[in-house]
Amino acid sequence: MASDKVRQRKIKSRSTTSRKGSRNGPVERKLTAGEWFERLVALQARLRAPDGCPWDREQTHATLRTYLVEEAYEVLDAMKSGDDAKFAEEMGDLLLQVVFHAQIAAEQGRFTAADVIREVHEKMVRRHPHVFGEKRARDAAEVLRNWEQIKAQERQGAQERQGNGAEKKDEEPKSLLDGVPRGLPATMEGLQLTRKASRAGFDWDNAQGIFEKLREECAELRHASETKDAARVEEEMGDVLFAGVNLARFLQVDPEIALKNANAKFARRFRKMERLSAGNGQAFAEIPRADKEKLWETAKRGERNPKTHPQKPRVGHPDDRAAKP
């Protein structure tokens, strides 16, 4: 249905353009993605120019870090919303961050937006020899194994090109886990680490083993909490979270997205509790704990009742697979 609406809008747009063209002369040519990208690069350069925008001129790679992360999450929210216009808009905002960083680097003589595109283009060709070369891959799993091998070869080649600096690095032991950025959020780092280990053949036979491991880690955390040893509690808490991330990876769930969804669900239900409490003429913070629990159950039932929550299931969303007990 959505695609039909988009198609109708495009047809309407083309017919309108044609009518304008018949009255005012030749129809204006539609710009390509490359031409729009060049305009965006030029626009960002203009904003950073001496007579450009004071805010844009003040930004650095460091000050833009927060925006880069925020825009990525906003893309995920728009993706889930089903609103194509919003999805396209948020991806544009994320693209702007790439162009912004490239412009700053260009001003410092380091690299340009063209270098960014060339690098990723060449990388994608290089890492898909089963498409652009003679190599063949039977399935997606073999594609991923080949991908990791090619990445390892690329890292080795980069070290060799660095000359003397590479000799010092060569003294360090190589690992299949190399390439996972330490600056990632903890859940994303854990996901990549366990994913790389899995591709090397170090993985559980089935999810049941990870469930058992998670129960084991929870028991150890409970025991540590009784010792009042803060360092040990922190360590065991980390083990529980790591096991949870590993389970998410095994079940093909992105833990960062799953947790974001769970956060949103909690906030949604909590606000519903506050509204229910206010409707009863009570301040939520002042009502007894038992009444708060009743309000929580009411908020949950409201979401599960199709008459009060008539929305289609979202494929792959944690709410669609299991509800909080």
C-alpha positions as CSV (number, residue, x, y, z in Angstrom):
1,M,0.0,0.0,0.0
2,A,2.8,2.4,1.0
3,S,4.6,1.7,-2.3
4,D,1.4,2.4,-4.3
5,K,1.1,5.8,-2.6
6,V,4.7,6.7,-3.3
7,R,4.2,5.6,-6.9
8,Q,1.1,7.7,-7.2
9,R,2.9,10.7,-5.8
10,K,5.8,10.2,-8.3
11,I,3.3,10.0,-11.2
12,K,1.5,13.1,-10.0
13,S,4.8,14.9,-9.7
14,R,5.9,13.9,-13.2
15,S,2.6,15.0,-14.7
16,T,2.7,18.3,-12.9
17,T,6.3,18.9,-14.1
18,S,5.3,18.0,-17.6
19,R,2.5,20.6,-17.5
20,K,4.8,23.2,-16.2
21,G,7.3,22.3,-19.0
22,S,4.6,22.7,-21.7
23,R,3.9,26.3,-20.5
24,N,7.3,27.5,-19.5
25,G,9.7,25.7,-21.7
26,P,11.9,22.5,-21.3
27,V,11.3,20.3,-18.3
28,E,14.0,20.7,-15.6
29,R,16.2,17.6,-15.4
30,K,16.0,15.7,-12.2
31,L,19.3,15.8,-10.3
32,T,21.1,12.6,-9.6
33,A,22.2,11.4,-6.2
34,G,25.8,12.3,-7.1
35,E,24.8,15.8,-8.1
36,W,22.8,16.4,-4.9
37,F,25.8,15.1,-2.9
38,E,28.1,17.5,-4.6
39,R,25.7,20.3,-3.7
40,L,25.6,19.2,-0.1
41,V,29.4,19.1,0.1
42,A,29.5,22.6,-1.4
43,L,26.8,23.9,1.0
44,Q,28.7,22.6,4.0
45,A,31.9,24.2,2.7
46,R,30.0,27.5,2.4
47,L,28.7,27.2,6.0
48,R,32.3,26.7,7.2
49,A,33.7,29.6,5.1
50,P,34.9,32.8,6.9
51,D,31.6,34.6,6.2
52,G,29.6,31.4,6.8
53,C,27.6,30.3,9.9
54,P,29.3,31.1,13.3
55,W,28.0,27.9,14.8
56,D,29.3,25.6,12.0
57,R,32.6,27.4,12.0
58,E,33.1,26.6,15.7
59,Q,32.6,22.9,15.4
60,T,35.3,20.3,15.6
61,H,35.4,16.5,15.3
62,A,35.2,16.3,19.1
63,T,32.2,18.7,19.4
64,L,30.2,16.8,16.7
65,R,30.6,13.3,18.3
66,T,27.3,13.6,20.3
67,Y,25.4,14.6,17.2
68,L,26.8,11.7,15.2
69,V,25.5,9.2,17.7
70,E,22.2,11.0,18.2
71,E,21.5,11.1,14.4
72,A,22.2,7.4,14.2
73,Y,19.6,6.6,16.8
74,E,17.1,9.0,15.2
75,V,17.5,7.0,12.0
76,L,16.6,3.8,13.9
77,D,13.5,5.5,15.4
78,A,12.4,6.7,12.0
79,M,13.0,3.3,10.5
80,K,10.7,1.7,13.1
81,S,8.0,4.4,12.6
82,G,7.1,3.3,9.1
83,D,7.1,6.9,8.0
84,D,9.2,6.9,4.8
85,A,9.5,10.7,4.6
86,K,10.8,10.8,8.2
87,F,13.1,7.9,7.5
88,A,14.6,9.7,4.4
89,E,14.9,12.9,6.4
90,E,16.8,11.3,9.3
91,M,19.2,9.5,6.9
92,G,19.9,12.8,5.4
93,D,20.8,14.2,8.8
94,L,23.1,11.3,9.4
95,L,24.7,11.9,5.9
96,L,25.2,15.5,6.8
97,Q,27.4,14.4,9.8
98,V,29.6,12.5,7.4
99,V,29.9,15.5,5.1
100,F,30.5,17.8,8.1
101,H,33.5,15.7,9.4
102,A,34.9,15.4,5.9
103,Q,34.8,19.2,5.4
104,I,36.7,19.7,8.6
105,A,39.3,17.2,7.6
106,A,39.5,18.8,4.1
107,E,40.2,22.2,5.7
108,Q,43.1,20.5,7.6
109,G,44.5,18.9,4.4
110,R,43.8,15.4,5.6
111,F,41.1,14.0,3.3
112,T,38.0,15.0,1.4
113,A,34.4,13.8,1.0
114,A,35.6,12.3,-2.3
115,D,38.2,10.3,-0.5
116,V,35.5,9.0,1.9
117,I,33.4,7.7,-1.0
118,R,36.3,6.3,-2.9
119,E,37.5,4.4,0.2
120,V,34.2,2.7,0.9
121,H,33.6,2.0,-2.8
122,E,36.9,0.2,-3.2
123,K,36.5,-1.6,0.1
124,M,33.1,-3.0,-0.9
125,V,34.4,-4.2,-4.3
126,R,37.5,-5.7,-2.5
127,R,35.4,-7.5,0.1
128,H,32.9,-9.0,-2.3
129,P,35.1,-11.1,-4.5
130,H,32.2,-13.5,-4.9
131,V,30.4,-10.7,-6.8
132,F,33.1,-8.7,-8.5
133,G,35.8,-11.4,-8.8
134,E,36.3,-15.1,-9.3
135,K,35.7,-16.3,-5.8
136,R,32.4,-18.0,-4.9
137,A,30.4,-18.2,-1.7
138,R,27.8,-20.9,-1.0
139,D,25.9,-18.9,1.7
140,A,25.9,-15.8,3.9
141,A,28.0,-17.6,6.6
142,E,30.8,-18.2,4.0
143,V,30.5,-14.5,2.9
144,L,31.1,-13.4,6.5
145,R,34.1,-15.7,6.9
146,N,35.7,-14.4,3.7
147,W,34.9,-10.9,4.9
148,E,36.9,-11.4,8.1
149,Q,39.8,-12.9,6.2
150,I,39.9,-10.0,3.8
151,K,39.8,-7.5,6.7
152,A,42.7,-9.2,8.4
153,Q,44.7,-9.0,5.1
154,E,43.8,-5.3,4.8
155,R,45.1,-4.7,8.3
156,Q,48.3,-6.5,7.6
157,G,48.8,-4.5,4.4
158,A,48.2,-1.3,6.2
159,Q,50.8,-2.1,8.8
160,E,53.3,-3.0,6.1
161,R,52.7,0.4,4.3
162,Q,53.4,2.2,7.6
163,G,57.0,1.1,7.4
164,N,59.0,1.2,10.7
165,G,55.9,1.7,12.7
166,A,54.5,-1.6,11.5
167,E,57.6,-3.4,12.7
168,K,56.8,-2.4,16.3
169,K,53.2,-3.4,15.8
170,D,54.2,-6.8,14.4
171,E,55.7,-7.6,17.7
172,E,52.3,-7.5,19.2
173,P,50.3,-10.8,19.1
174,K,47.7,-10.9,16.4
175,S,44.1,-11.8,17.3
176,L,40.9,-12.6,15.4
177,L,39.3,-10.0,17.7
178,D,41.4,-7.2,16.2
179,G,39.4,-4.4,14.6
180,V,36.7,-4.1,17.3
181,P,36.9,-0.4,18.3
182,R,37.3,0.1,22.1
183,G,35.3,3.3,21.9
184,L,32.0,1.5,21.0
185,P,29.2,1.4,23.6
186,A,29.6,-1.6,25.8
187,T,26.7,-3.6,24.3
188,M,27.9,-3.0,20.7
189,E,31.5,-3.9,21.6
190,G,30.3,-7.1,23.3
191,L,28.2,-8.0,20.3
192,Q,31.1,-7.5,17.9
193,L,33.5,-9.5,20.1
194,T,31.2,-12.5,20.4
195,R,30.3,-12.3,16.7
196,K,34.0,-12.4,15.7
197,A,34.6,-15.3,18.1
198,S,31.6,-17.2,16.6
199,R,32.9,-16.8,13.1
200,A,36.2,-18.4,14.3
201,G,34.2,-21.4,15.5
202,F,34.1,-20.5,19.2
203,D,30.4,-20.5,20.0
204,W,27.6,-22.4,21.8
205,D,25.9,-25.3,20.1
206,N,22.5,-23.9,20.9
207,A,20.8,-21.1,22.9
208,Q,20.1,-23.4,25.9
209,G,23.8,-23.4,26.8
210,I,23.7,-19.6,27.0
211,F,20.5,-19.6,29.1
212,E,22.3,-21.9,31.5
213,K,25.4,-19.6,31.5
214,L,23.2,-16.6,32.2
215,R,21.5,-18.4,35.2
216,E,25.0,-19.3,36.4
217,E,26.2,-15.7,36.2
218,C,23.1,-14.4,37.9
219,A,23.7,-16.9,40.8
220,E,27.3,-15.6,41.1
221,L,26.1,-12.0,41.1
222,R,23.6,-12.7,43.8
223,H,26.3,-14.4,45.9
224,A,28.7,-11.5,45.3
225,S,26.0,-9.0,46.4
226,E,25.8,-10.7,49.7
227,T,29.6,-10.2,50.3
228,K,29.3,-6.4,50.0
229,D,32.5,-6.5,47.9
230,A,31.9,-3.6,45.4
231,A,34.6,-4.7,43.0
232,R,33.4,-8.2,42.8
233,V,29.8,-7.1,42.4
234,E,30.8,-4.9,39.5
235,E,32.7,-7.8,37.9
236,E,29.8,-10.3,38.2
237,M,27.4,-7.7,37.0
238,G,29.6,-7.3,33.9
239,D,29.5,-11.1,33.4
240,V,25.7,-11.1,33.5
241,L,25.5,-8.3,31.0
242,F,28.0,-9.9,28.7
243,A,26.1,-13.2,28.8
244,G,23.0,-11.3,28.0
245,V,24.7,-9.6,25.0
246,N,26.0,-13.0,23.8
247,L,22.5,-14.5,24.1
248,A,21.1,-11.6,22.1
249,R,23.7,-12.2,19.4
250,F,22.9,-15.9,19.3
251,L,19.2,-15.2,18.9
252,Q,20.0,-12.7,16.1
253,V,18.9,-9.6,18.2
254,D,20.9,-6.4,18.4
255,P,21.2,-5.8,22.1
256,E,21.5,-2.1,21.8
257,I,18.3,-1.8,19.8
258,A,16.5,-4.3,22.1
259,L,17.5,-2.3,25.2
260,K,16.4,1.0,23.6
261,N,13.0,-0.6,22.8
262,A,12.8,-1.9,26.4
263,N,13.7,1.6,27.7
264,A,10.9,3.1,25.5
265,K,8.4,0.5,26.7
266,F,9.2,1.2,30.4
267,A,8.9,5.0,29.9
268,R,5.6,4.6,28.0
269,R,4.1,2.5,30.7
270,F,5.4,4.7,33.5
271,R,3.9,7.8,32.0
272,K,0.6,5.8,31.6
273,M,0.8,5.1,35.4
274,E,1.3,8.8,36.1
275,R,-1.8,9.7,34.0
276,L,-3.9,7.0,35.7
277,S,-2.8,8.3,39.1
278,A,-3.6,11.9,38.2
279,G,-7.0,10.8,36.9
280,N,-7.7,9.4,40.4
281,G,-6.7,12.8,41.9
282,Q,-3.5,11.4,43.4
283,A,0.2,12.3,43.0
284,F,2.0,9.2,41.7
285,A,4.9,9.6,44.1
286,E,2.7,9.7,47.1
287,I,0.6,6.5,46.5
288,P,1.5,3.2,48.3
289,R,3.8,0.8,46.5
290,A,1.1,-1.8,46.2
291,D,-1.1,0.7,44.3
292,K,1.8,1.5,42.0
293,E,2.1,-2.2,41.1
294,K,-1.6,-2.3,40.3
295,L,-1.2,0.8,38.0
296,W,1.7,-1.0,36.3
297,E,-0.5,-4.0,35.6
298,T,-3.2,-1.8,34.3
299,A,-0.8,0.0,31.9
300,K,0.4,-3.4,30.6
301,R,-3.1,-4.7,30.1
302,G,-4.0,-1.5,28.2
303,E,-1.2,-2.2,25.7
304,R,-2.2,-5.8,25.2
305,N,-5.9,-5.0,24.6
306,P,-6.4,-4.6,20.9
307,K,-9.4,-2.4,21.5
308,T,-7.3,0.2,23.2
309,H,-4.1,-0.5,21.4
310,P,-5.1,-1.3,17.8
311,Q,-1.7,-1.5,16.2
312,K,-0.2,-4.2,13.9
313,P,2.6,-6.4,15.3
314,R,6.1,-5.1,14.6
315,V,8.2,-7.9,13.2
316,G,11.3,-8.4,15.2
317,H,10.3,-6.2,18.1
318,P,10.9,-7.7,21.6
319,D,7.3,-6.8,22.6
320,D,6.0,-9.2,19.9
321,R,7.9,-12.2,21.2
322,A,7.7,-12.0,25.0
323,A,5.9,-9.8,27.5
324,K,7.3,-8.9,30.9
325,P,6.0,-11.4,33.5
